[in-house]
């Protein structure tokens, strides 16, 4: 056992020396392969040596970037100066009320209000600023009013570990009449306005394994469904019509469909749930209700999905009738219904479109955003982690929003009867001029000849190749841009890079689901290396096409995408100027093989099962942690983690950093590691802390690219 001190020391003429914790060597033999793990003990969070090491890394990160203090301050000022300054997102309607948010004077968070749809004074529903400790961190889970408006169910996380506390507020008194301090997830009301169904998470496995029924009047709760397969989780939702509740059983993490669906009439919450799709069918299905039938989006006829209808009283597969056939050129992503219209969200390549049909099946309005790639979302949501989008069912007006690299989120209302759109809301970004930026999609060829799309944006007039920040996720068949780190959407902070001449791109590498199930399937398990070679091909292609300069490409990834960029950089360290890995899955092999870890049971679908010798050996070839060595130098790298992250646990990136430092004689001073003490997997929730996190990462990137001027290009030319 080593006894390396964790405190910082100074080296004459070199500067601050990075820290290194002592080693506790543990040997594992599996399938004849011997691995040595020196830093497994870091998972013991309360161990004094672990805390000392993490603090030492934070100290080193601050001292190693001390020369960037002025730049970081400038970036924070730019980000905060571009915060939306006027207007509020449009309200959504539930029953006879419409609910909306307004900033609160002196408060860190906007409050929820409501007013009658017929007119009248606004009434405060929920002010997060009144919740103790919300000033440090606050994340909304659900915000679900009952149909009659008497009750509002809401949940929140005050730590960042996604342990959402669920409460029910009685609007007749303004007081909370029930609370659940467990880890709540999705929630929806039955039609009787007093029965709430919600999912609860098995705390140590990060999966919602049960559905609970609450009678608000009696305060009685009952578990009505429990899923025992640790590769699956459950969610609860209400149909667009409001007439039915659906209980979905889906793979963890939830992807594009469920393998089993149960239903319950919203007006009969005490009745038994009825199974309408069995897992034995082997299909992925999303159910909806319209008129006298259920609608199923299903992949039985092909990977891109088709739409069928089935009688409510007997939805067996033998009774299915096709509504929309499978189309190999078009991915069927979502199905929505209004009283007189069926609306589908489809995607051809990266371009989404909305297509409406009337009850006779005739095509009506078709909506195609004028963007090369973008994020399109149907309906209005409360914006919580478990919020669902809402549509006014008894209406012909479809609400949807569009956001892209150059277009701040804009909410439209399209009258499907008249085929006309109006803008309900457009995010106002002070000082932003979209004409100064240009977005496109660049196609490059992978090593096997497949064309890989890259969503790309740069300052307009960038006449020659230059530095590029290239982002990737490429995992878990993520189908719809679910999070800011994978989306071709607007991001305030990114403008500070673009204005300094750094372009930005998202590689839609195989392994992600942007182009459908086959795109994911081409890079999983014993084909996972395809994701990494796609990223390499993307970088080489941008150089060949004149979009990027060799040795001026920084690759970045988050969560599983962080593991992607660490593995890719190890494969071609000469190609990348630097690597940015936020909360990375840096120890893929142990993530899959270590049963108590979050998602370990489900990760086998992505990476393979290490209990199988061939799978183990393949993962072993690219696992970032177990492939570190003194003779394989890597590009300068930024890594971060959060102590309260419940998805990628803090010690996963920490042990990677410790192992990498131990492999270098100089402890790899170009490796910077930050440990966030506030927030979780998504970082800080709001305010200065969030801007500061963005600024730190961007300052580090600009420094690696030697673009760390303290003024944007436009100002510098004056």
C-alpha positions in Angstrom: 0.0 0.0 0.0 1.3 3.4 -0.9 1.4 6.5 1.2 1.4 9.3 -1.4 0.3 12.5 0.3 -2.7 14.3 -1.0 -1.6 17.8 -0.3 -0.2 20.1 -3.1 3.5 20.6 -3.3 5.5 23.0 -5.4 8.2 22.1 -7.9 10.9 24.6 -8.6 10.6 26.1 -12.1 7.6 24.0 -12.9 4.7 25.4 -10.7 2.1 23.6 -8.8 2.3 19.8 -8.8 -1.0 17.9 -9.3 -2.2 15.9 -6.3 -2.2 12.1 -6.1 -4.0 9.9 -3.6 -2.3 6.9 -2.1 -2.9 3.6 -3.8 -4.6 0.5 -2.4 -3.9 -2.1 -5.0 -6.7 -4.6 -5.6 -6.3 -7.4 -8.1 -9.1 -8.9 -10.1 -8.9 -12.0 -12.3 -11.7 -12.5 -14.8 -11.6 -14.6 -17.9 -7.9 -15.1 -17.4 -7.3 -11.3 -17.5 -5.6 -9.7 -14.5 -6.4 -6.1 -13.7 -5.0 -3.9 -11.0 -7.3 -1.3 -9.4 -5.5 1.1 -7.1 -8.2 3.6 -6.5 -11.4 1.7 -5.9 -11.3 3.0 -2.3 -12.2 6.5 -3.6 -15.9 5.4 -3.6 -15.8 5.8 0.2 -17.0 9.4 0.1 -16.7 10.0 3.9 -13.2 8.7 4.1 -10.9 11.6 5.1 -8.3 10.7 2.5 -10.9 10.7 -0.2 -12.2 14.1 0.8 -8.7 15.5 1.1 -7.8 14.3 -2.4 -11.0 15.8 -4.0 -10.3 19.1 -2.3 -6.7 19.0 -3.5 -7.9 18.5 -7.1 -10.1 21.5 -6.8 -7.3 23.5 -5.5 -5.0 22.4 -8.3 -7.7 23.2 -10.9 -8.0 26.8 -9.6 -4.3 27.3 -9.4 -3.6 25.8 -12.8 -6.1 28.1 -14.4 -5.3 31.2 -12.3 -4.0 33.0 -15.4 -7.5 32.7 -16.8 -9.2 34.7 -14.0 -9.8 37.8 -16.2 -11.1 35.7 -19.1 -13.5 33.7 -16.8 -14.9 36.9 -15.4 -15.4 38.3 -18.9 -17.2 35.2 -20.0 -19.5 35.2 -16.9 -20.4 38.8 -17.7 -21.2 37.9 -21.3 -23.4 35.0 -20.3 -25.3 36.9 -17.6 -25.7 39.9 -20.0 -27.4 37.7 -22.5 -30.0 36.2 -20.1 -33.6 36.6 -21.4 -34.9 39.9 -20.1 -38.5 40.2 -21.1 -41.6 38.1 -21.6 -42.7 34.8 -20.1 -43.3 31.4 -21.8 -46.9 30.9 -22.8 -49.4 29.3 -20.3 -50.7 25.8 -20.6 -54.3 24.9 -19.7 -55.6 22.2 -17.4 -59.3 22.3 -16.8 -60.6 25.8 -16.3 -57.3 27.3 -15.4 -54.2 28.3 -17.3 -50.8 28.0 -15.5 -47.8 30.1 -16.2 -44.5 31.3 -14.7 -43.3 34.7 -13.7 -39.9 35.9 -12.3 -40.1 36.9 -8.6 -38.4 40.1 -7.6 -35.3 39.2 -5.6 -35.9 35.5 -6.1 -33.6 33.0 -7.8 -36.5 31.1 -9.4 -39.7 31.9 -11.3 -43.0 31.2 -9.5 -46.0 29.3 -10.8 -49.3 31.2 -11.1 -52.7 30.5 -12.5 -55.7 32.4 -13.7 -59.2 31.3 -14.9 -59.5 30.8 -18.7 -62.5 33.0 -18.6 -60.6 35.9 -17.0 -59.9 37.1 -13.5 -57.0 37.8 -11.1 -53.9 35.6 -11.1 -53.3 33.3 -8.0 -50.0 32.2 -6.7 -49.6 28.4 -6.9 -46.0 27.6 -6.1 -43.0 29.8 -5.3 -39.8 27.8 -5.1 -38.1 30.7 -3.4 -40.1 29.9 -0.3 -38.7 26.3 -0.1 -35.8 26.2 2.3 -32.4 25.6 0.6 -33.8 26.2 -2.9 -31.5 29.3 -3.1 -28.6 26.9 -3.5 -30.1 24.3 -5.8 -33.5 23.6 -7.1 -34.8 21.3 -9.8 -38.5 20.8 -10.6 -39.7 17.2 -11.2 -43.4 17.4 -11.9 -46.0 20.1 -11.8 -49.4 18.4 -12.2 -52.7 20.2 -11.5 -55.9 18.1 -11.1 -58.6 18.7 -13.7 -60.8 20.7 -11.4 -57.9 22.7 -10.1 -58.3 21.9 -6.4 -55.0 20.0 -6.1 -51.5 20.5 -7.6 -48.9 17.7 -7.3 -45.4 18.9 -7.6 -41.9 17.5 -6.8 -38.5 19.0 -6.4 -34.9 18.1 -5.8 -32.8 20.3 -3.5 -29.5 18.5 -3.7 -28.9 17.3 -7.3 -29.1 13.6 -6.6 -32.5 13.4 -8.3 -34.2 12.3 -5.1 -37.4 14.2 -5.9 -39.8 14.9 -3.0 -43.4 14.7 -4.1 -46.1 17.0 -2.5 -49.7 17.7 -3.0 -51.0 21.2 -2.4 -54.7 22.0 -1.7 -55.4 25.3 -3.6 -58.5 26.0 -1.4 -56.2 26.5 1.6 -52.8 27.0 -0.1 -51.3 24.3 2.2 -49.6 21.0 1.4 -51.8 18.1 2.4 -49.5 15.2 1.6 -45.8 14.6 0.9 -43.6 11.7 0.0 -39.9 12.0 0.8 -39.0 9.0 -1.4 -37.6 9.3 -4.9 -40.7 10.1 -6.9 -40.8 10.3 -10.7 -43.7 10.6 -13.2 -47.1 11.4 -11.8 -50.7 12.0 -13.2 -54.2 12.5 -11.9 -57.2 10.3 -12.5 -60.4 11.8 -13.6 -61.9 11.8 -10.1 -59.6 14.7 -9.1 -58.5 13.0 -5.9 -56.5 9.9 -7.0 -52.9 10.5 -8.0 -50.7 7.8 -9.5 -46.9 8.2 -9.4 -43.8 6.2 -9.9 -41.2 5.6 -7.2 -37.5 4.8 -7.6 -35.5 2.0 -6.1 -33.0 4.4 -4.5 -29.8 2.4 -5.1 -30.4 1.4 -8.7 -31.7 4.5 -10.4 -34.8 2.9 -11.8 -38.5 3.5 -11.2 -39.7 0.0 -10.3 -43.2 0.7 -8.9 -46.4 2.6 -9.4 -48.2 4.0 -6.3 -51.8 5.1 -6.0 -52.6 7.9 -3.6 -56.1 8.9 -2.4 -55.5 12.5 -1.4 -58.7 12.6 0.8 -57.8 9.6 2.9 -54.0 9.9 2.5 -53.9 6.1 1.8 -51.3 4.8 -0.6 -51.0 1.5 -2.3 -48.4 0.0 -4.7 -50.4 -1.1 -7.7 -47.6 -2.3 -9.9 -44.0 -3.5 -9.3 -41.4 -4.4 -11.9 -38.8 -7.0 -10.7 -36.6 -7.1 -13.8 -33.8 -4.7 -13.0 -33.3 -4.0 -16.8 -36.7 -2.4 -16.9 -38.6 0.5 -15.3 -42.1 1.8 -15.3 -43.7 5.2 -16.0 -47.2 6.5 -15.8 -48.9 9.0 -18.1 -52.3 10.1 -19.3 -53.5 10.0 -22.8 -53.9 13.2 -24.9 -57.6 12.8 -24.7 -57.5 12.6 -20.9 -59.7 9.5 -21.0 -57.1 6.8 -20.2 -54.1 6.2 -18.1 -51.2 4.3 -19.5 -48.6 2.3 -17.5 -45.5 1.7 -19.6 -42.8 -0.9 -18.9 -39.6 0.2 -20.7 -35.9 -0.5 -20.9 -33.6 1.5 -18.6 -32.8 4.2 -19.5 -36.1 4.8 -21.3 -35.6 4.9 -25.0 -38.2 5.2 -27.8 -40.9 2.8 -26.7 -42.2 0.3 -24.2 -42.2 -3.4 -24.3 -45.4 -3.7 -22.3 -48.4 -1.4 -21.8 -51.2 -1.4 -19.3 -54.3 0.8 -19.3 -56.9 2.1 -16.9 -59.9 4.3 -17.5 -59.2 7.7 -16.0 -62.8 7.7 -14.6 -62.3 4.4 -12.8 -59.1 4.7 -10.8 -60.0 1.9 -8.3 -60.5 -0.6 -11.1 -57.9 -3.1 -12.1 -55.2 -2.3 -14.7 -55.6 -4.1 -18.0 -52.6 -5.3 -20.0 -53.0 -4.3 -23.7 -49.5 -5.0 -25.0 -47.5 -8.0 -23.6 -43.7 -8.1 -23.5 -43.9 -11.5 -25.1 -44.6 -9.7 -28.4 -41.0 -8.5 -28.5 -41.9 -5.1 -29.9 -41.4 -1.5 -28.8 -44.7 0.3 -28.6 -46.1 3.7 -27.5 -49.8 3.8 -26.9 -52.3 6.7 -27.4 -56.1 7.0 -27.5 -58.2 8.5 -30.2 -62.0 8.1 -30.5 -63.1 4.5 -30.2 -59.6 3.0 -30.6 -56.1 2.8 -29.2 -53.2 3.9 -31.5 -49.9 2.1 -31.3 -46.6 3.4 -32.7 -44.8 0.0 -33.1 -41.7 -1.3 -34.7 -43.0 -4.7 -35.7 -42.8 -4.1 -39.4 -39.4 -2.3 -39.4 -37.1 -0.2 -37.2 -38.5 3.2 -38.2 -42.0 2.4 -36.9 -45.5 2.3 -38.2 -48.9 3.4 -36.7 -51.7 1.0 -36.2 -55.1 1.2 -34.5 -56.8 -1.4 -32.3 -60.2 -1.7 -30.7 -60.3 -0.6 -27.1 -62.1 -3.7 -25.9 -59.8 -6.2 -27.7 -56.5 -4.6 -28.8 -54.9 -8.0 -29.6 -52.4 -8.1 -32.5 -54.8 -10.0 -34.7 -57.1 -6.9 -34.5 -54.5 -4.4 -35.6 -55.3 -2.1 -38.5 -52.6 -0.1 -40.2 -53.0 3.7 -40.2 -49.5 4.7 -41.4 -47.1 2.1 -42.9 -43.4 1.7 -42.1 -41.2 4.0 -44.2 -37.5 3.3 -44.5 -36.8 6.9 -45.3 -38.7 8.4 -42.4 -38.4 7.8 -38.6 -41.8 8.0 -36.9 -41.0 9.6 -33.6 -44.2 10.8 -31.9 -47.9 10.5 -32.2 -50.3 13.2 -30.8 -54.0 13.7 -31.1 -56.4 16.6 -31.0 -60.1 16.1 -31.1 -60.3 16.3 -34.9 -56.7 15.8 -35.9 -54.0 13.1 -35.7 -50.5 14.7 -35.7 -47.2 12.7 -36.2 -43.7 14.0 -35.7 -41.4 12.3 -38.2 -37.7 12.8 -39.0 -36.0 12.4 -42.4 -32.3 12.4 -41.5 -31.9 15.3 -39.0 -34.8 17.3 -40.3 -38.1 17.0 -38.3 -41.6 17.7 -39.7 -45.1 17.6 -38.3 -47.8 16.1 -40.4 -51.5 16.2 -39.6 -54.4 14.0 -40.7 -58.1 14.4 -40.3 -60.4 11.7 -39.1 -60.9 10.4 -42.6 -57.1 10.0 -43.0 -56.6 12.9 -45.4 -53.3 14.7 -45.0 -53.8 18.3 -43.7 -51.1 20.7 -42.6 -47.4 19.8 -42.9 -45.0 21.9 -40.8 -41.3 21.8 -41.7 -39.0 24.2 -39.8 -36.6 26.2 -42.0 -33.5 24.8 -40.2 -30.8 22.4 -41.4 -31.1 20.6 -38.0 -33.1 21.7 -34.9 -35.0 20.6 -31.8 -38.8 20.5 -32.3 -41.0 19.8 -29.4 -44.8 19.3 -29.5 -47.0 20.8 -26.7 -46.2 22.9 -23.7 -44.5 21.5 -20.6 -43.8 22.7 -17.1 -40.1 22.0 -17.8 -39.5 19.5 -15.0 -37.4 16.4 -15.2 -40.5 14.3 -15.3 -42.9 16.8 -16.9 -44.9 15.8 -20.0 -46.0 18.0 -22.8 -49.7 19.1 -22.9 -52.0 19.9 -25.8 -55.4 21.5 -25.7 -57.4 18.4 -26.9 -60.6 20.1 -27.7 -59.0 22.5 -30.2 -57.7 22.5 -33.7 -54.7 24.5 -32.6 -51.4 22.7 -32.3 -48.7 24.2 -30.1 -45.0 23.4 -30.8 -41.6 25.0 -30.2 -38.5 25.1 -32.3 -34.9 25.8 -31.3 -31.7 25.6 -33.3 -28.1 26.7 -33.1 -29.1 30.1 -34.3 -32.8 30.4 -33.3 -33.7 30.9 -29.6 -36.7 28.8 -28.5 -39.8 30.0 -30.3 -43.3 28.8 -29.5 -45.8 28.6 -32.4 -49.5 27.9 -32.5 -50.7 26.3 -35.8 -54.4 26.2 -36.6 -54.7 22.9 -38.3 -58.1 23.8 -39.8 -56.9 27.0 -41.4 -53.2 25.8 -41.9 -51.9 29.1 -40.4 -49.3 29.7 -37.7 -48.7 32.5 -35.2 -45.8 33.0 -32.9 -46.9 32.8 -29.3 -43.5 33.5 -27.7 -39.9 34.0 -28.8 -37.1 34.1 -26.3 -35.5 37.5 -26.3 -31.7 37.4 -25.9 -30.3 40.9 -25.3 -27.7 41.9 -27.9 -28.1 38.7 -30.0 -28.3 39.1 -33.8 -28.9 35.7 -35.5 -27.7 37.2 -38.8 -24.1 37.0 -37.5 -24.2 33.2 -37.3 -24.6 30.4 -39.9 -25.6 26.8 -39.2 -25.4 23.9 -41.6 -25.1 20.1 -41.7 -21.7 18.7 -42.8 -21.6 15.2 -44.1 -18.4 13.1 -43.8 -17.6 9.6 -44.6 -16.8 7.0 -41.9 -14.1 4.5 -42.5 -16.7 2.0 -43.8 -18.1 4.5 -46.2 -21.3 5.4 -44.2 -22.0 9.1 -44.2 -22.0 10.7 -40.8 -23.9 14.0 -40.3 -22.4 16.9 -38.2 -24.6 19.7 -37.1 -22.3 22.7 -37.4 -22.4 26.4 -36.5 -19.9 29.2 -36.8 -19.7 33.0 -36.9 -20.9 34.1 -40.3 -18.0 35.2 -42.6 -15.6 32.7 -41.1 -13.7 32.5 -44.4 -11.1 29.9 -43.5 -10.6 26.8 -41.4 -10.2 27.4 -37.7 -10.7 25.9 -34.3 -13.7 23.7 -33.6 -15.3 22.3 -30.4 -16.7 19.0 -31.5 -19.4 17.4 -29.3 -20.6 13.8 -29.2 -22.8 11.5 -27.2 -23.3 8.4 -29.4 -24.9 6.1 -26.8 -28.1 4.5 -25.6 -30.2 5.0 -28.7 -31.2 8.4 -27.5 -33.9 9.3 -30.1 -35.0 12.8 -29.6 -32.4 15.3 -28.3 -33.5 14.9 -24.7 -30.9 17.1 -23.2 -29.0 20.3 -23.8 -25.7 18.5 -24.3 -27.0 16.5 -27.3 -29.3 19.0 -29.0 -28.9 21.2 -32.1 -30.6 23.9 -30.0 -29.8 27.5 -28.9 -27.4 28.0 -26.0 -26.6 31.4 -24.7 -23.1 30.5 -23.4 -22.0 29.0 -26.7 -22.1 32.5 -28.3 -19.0 33.5 -26.4 -17.0 30.7 -28.2 -18.5 31.5 -31.6 -17.7 35.2 -31.2 -14.0 34.3 -30.5 -13.7 32.3 -33.7 -14.4 28.8 -32.4 -17.0 26.9 -34.3 -19.2 24.2 -32.7 -20.4 20.9 -34.0 -22.3 17.9 -32.9 -21.2 14.6 -34.4 -24.3 12.4 -34.8 -22.2 9.3 -34.5 -23.6 5.8 -34.7 -24.6 4.5 -31.3 -27.0 7.4 -30.8 -30.5 7.1 -32.1 -30.9 10.3 -34.1 -31.3 8.4 -37.3 -33.3 5.5 -35.8 -32.7 2.1 -34.3 -30.3 0.8 -37.0 -28.1 3.8 -36.4 -27.8 2.8 -32.7 -27.5 -0.9 -33.5 -24.5 -0.3 -35.8 -22.4 0.7 -32.8 -23.3 -1.3 -29.7 -21.7 -4.2 -27.8 -19.1 -5.8 -30.1 -19.4 -2.8 -32.5 -19.0 0.0 -30.0 -15.7 1.0 -31.5 -17.7 2.3 -34.5 -18.8 5.3 -32.3 -15.2 6.2 -31.7 -14.1 5.8 -35.3 -17.1 7.9 -36.4 -15.8 10.7 -34.2 -12.3 10.4 -35.7 -13.8 10.4 -39.2 -15.8 13.5 -38.3 -12.7 15.4 -37.2 -10.7 14.3 -40.2 -13.6 15.2 -42.5 -14.0 18.7 -41.1 -10.3 19.2 -41.7 -10.4 17.9 -45.3 -13.5 20.0 -46.0 -11.9 23.2 -44.8 -14.1 23.7 -41.7 -11.4 22.9 -39.1 -7.7 23.3 -38.7 -5.6 20.3 -37.8 -4.5 20.3 -34.1 -7.3 22.8 -33.4 -10.1 20.4 -32.6 -11.3 20.0 -29.1 -13.7 17.0 -28.5 -16.3 17.1 -25.8 -18.8 14.8 -24.3 -21.0 14.5 -21.3 -22.0 11.4 -19.2 -21.8 8.4 -21.5 -20.5 10.9 -24.1 -17.7 11.7 -21.7 -16.6 8.1 -21.9 -16.9 8.2 -25.7 -14.4 11.1 -26.0 -12.0 9.6 -23.5 -11.9 6.4 -25.4 -11.7 8.2 -28.8 -8.8 10.4 -27.6 -6.9 7.3 -26.5 -7.4 5.8 -30.0 -6.0 9.0 -31.8 -4.3 11.3 -29.3 -2.5 13.0 -32.2 -5.7 14.3 -33.7 -7.2 16.3 -30.9 -5.9 19.5 -29.3 -7.7 18.8 -26.1 -10.6 16.8 -24.5 -13.5 18.0 -22.4 -15.2 15.2 -20.5 -18.1 16.3 -18.2 -19.3 13.8 -15.6 -17.8 11.0 -17.8 -18.5 7.3 -17.6 -14.7 6.8 -17.4 -14.7 3.3 -16.1 -17.1 1.5 -18.5 -16.1 -2.0 -17.6 -16.7 -1.6 -13.9 -19.9 0.4 -14.5 -21.3 -2.7 -16.3 -19.9 -5.4 -14.1 -20.5 -3.8 -10.7 -24.0 -4.7 -9.8 -24.7 -2.0 -7.2 -23.8 0.8 -9.7 -26.7 2.8 -11.2 -27.9 1.3 -14.5 -25.4 -1.6 -14.4 -28.0 -4.1 -15.3 -29.1 -2.2 -18.4 -25.7 -1.1 -19.6 -25.1 -4.5 -21.0 -27.4 -3.7 -23.9 -25.0 -0.9 -24.8 -21.6 -2.2 -24.0 -22.0 -6.0 -23.7 -22.0 -8.3 -20.7 -18.6 -8.7 -19.1 -19.6 -12.0 -17.6 -19.3 -13.3 -21.2 -15.6 -13.7 -22.1 -15.8 -12.2 -25.6 -17.8 -9.2 -24.4 -15.3 -8.6 -21.6 -12.3 -8.7 -23.8 -13.9 -6.3 -26.3 -14.8 -3.7 -23.6 -11.3 -4.2 -22.2 -9.8 -2.9 -25.5 -11.3 0.6 -25.1 -12.3 1.1 -21.5 -10.7 4.5 -20.6 -9.7 3.5 -17.0 -8.1 0.1 -17.7 -6.2 1.3 -20.8 -4.2 4.1 -19.2 -0.4 3.6 -19.3 2.8 5.6 -19.0 3.6 4.9 -22.7 0.3 6.3 -24.0 0.4 10.1 -23.5 -3.0 11.8 -24.0 -4.1 15.3 -25.0 -4.7 17.9 -22.3 -8.0 17.0 -20.7 -10.7 18.6 -18.5 -12.8 16.3 -16.3 -15.4 17.1 -13.8 -17.8 15.4 -11.4 -20.4 16.2 -8.8 -20.4 14.8 -5.3 -24.2 14.3 -5.4 -24.4 12.9 -9.0 -26.6 9.9 -8.8 -26.1 8.8 -12.5 -22.4 8.9 -12.8 -21.1 8.5 -9.3 -18.4 11.0 -8.3 -15.7 8.3 -7.8 -16.0 7.1 -11.4 -14.3 10.2 -12.9 -12.2 10.6 -9.8 -10.5 7.2 -10.0 -9.8 7.7 -13.8 -8.0 11.0 -12.9 -6.1 9.4 -10.1 -5.0 6.4 -12.3 -4.0 8.7 -15.1 -1.9 10.9 -12.8 -0.2 7.8 -11.4 0.8 6.7 -14.9 2.7 10.0 -15.6 6.0 10.9 -14.0 4.9 14.5 -13.8 1.3 13.5 -12.7 0.0 14.9 -16.0 -0.3 18.6 -15.1 -2.4 19.2 -18.3 -5.2 17.2 -16.8 -7.6 19.4 -14.8 -10.2 17.9 -12.5 -13.0 19.8 -10.8 -15.4 18.4 -8.2 -18.7 20.2 -7.9 -20.0 20.4 -4.4 -23.4 21.9 -5.4 -25.7 20.2 -8.0 -25.6 16.8 -9.6 -25.4 15.3 -13.0 -26.6 18.4 -14.8 -24.4 20.8 -12.7 -25.6 23.9 -11.0 -29.3 24.6 -11.4 -29.4 28.4 -11.8 -27.8 31.8 -11.5 -24.2 32.8 -11.1 -23.0 29.3 -10.3 -24.3 27.9 -13.6 -22.7 30.8 -15.6 -19.4 30.3 -13.7 -19.4 26.6 -14.6 -19.8 27.4 -18.3 -17.2 30.1 -18.1 -14.6 27.9 -16.5 -15.0 25.2 -19.2 -15.0 27.8 -22.0 -11.9 29.6 -20.6 -10.1 26.3 -20.4 -11.0 25.5 -24.1 -9.9 28.9 -25.3 -6.7 28.6 -23.4 -5.9 25.2 -25.0 -6.6 26.8 -28.5 -4.6 29.9 -27.7 -7.7 31.9 -28.3 -8.0 33.4 -24.8 -8.3 37.0 -25.8 -10.6 38.8 -23.3 -12.8 40.4 -25.9 -14.9 38.9 -28.6 -13.7 39.2 -32.2 -16.1 42.0 -33.1 -15.0 44.2 -30.2 -11.3 43.4 -30.8 -11.5 44.7 -34.4 -12.8 48.1 -33.3 
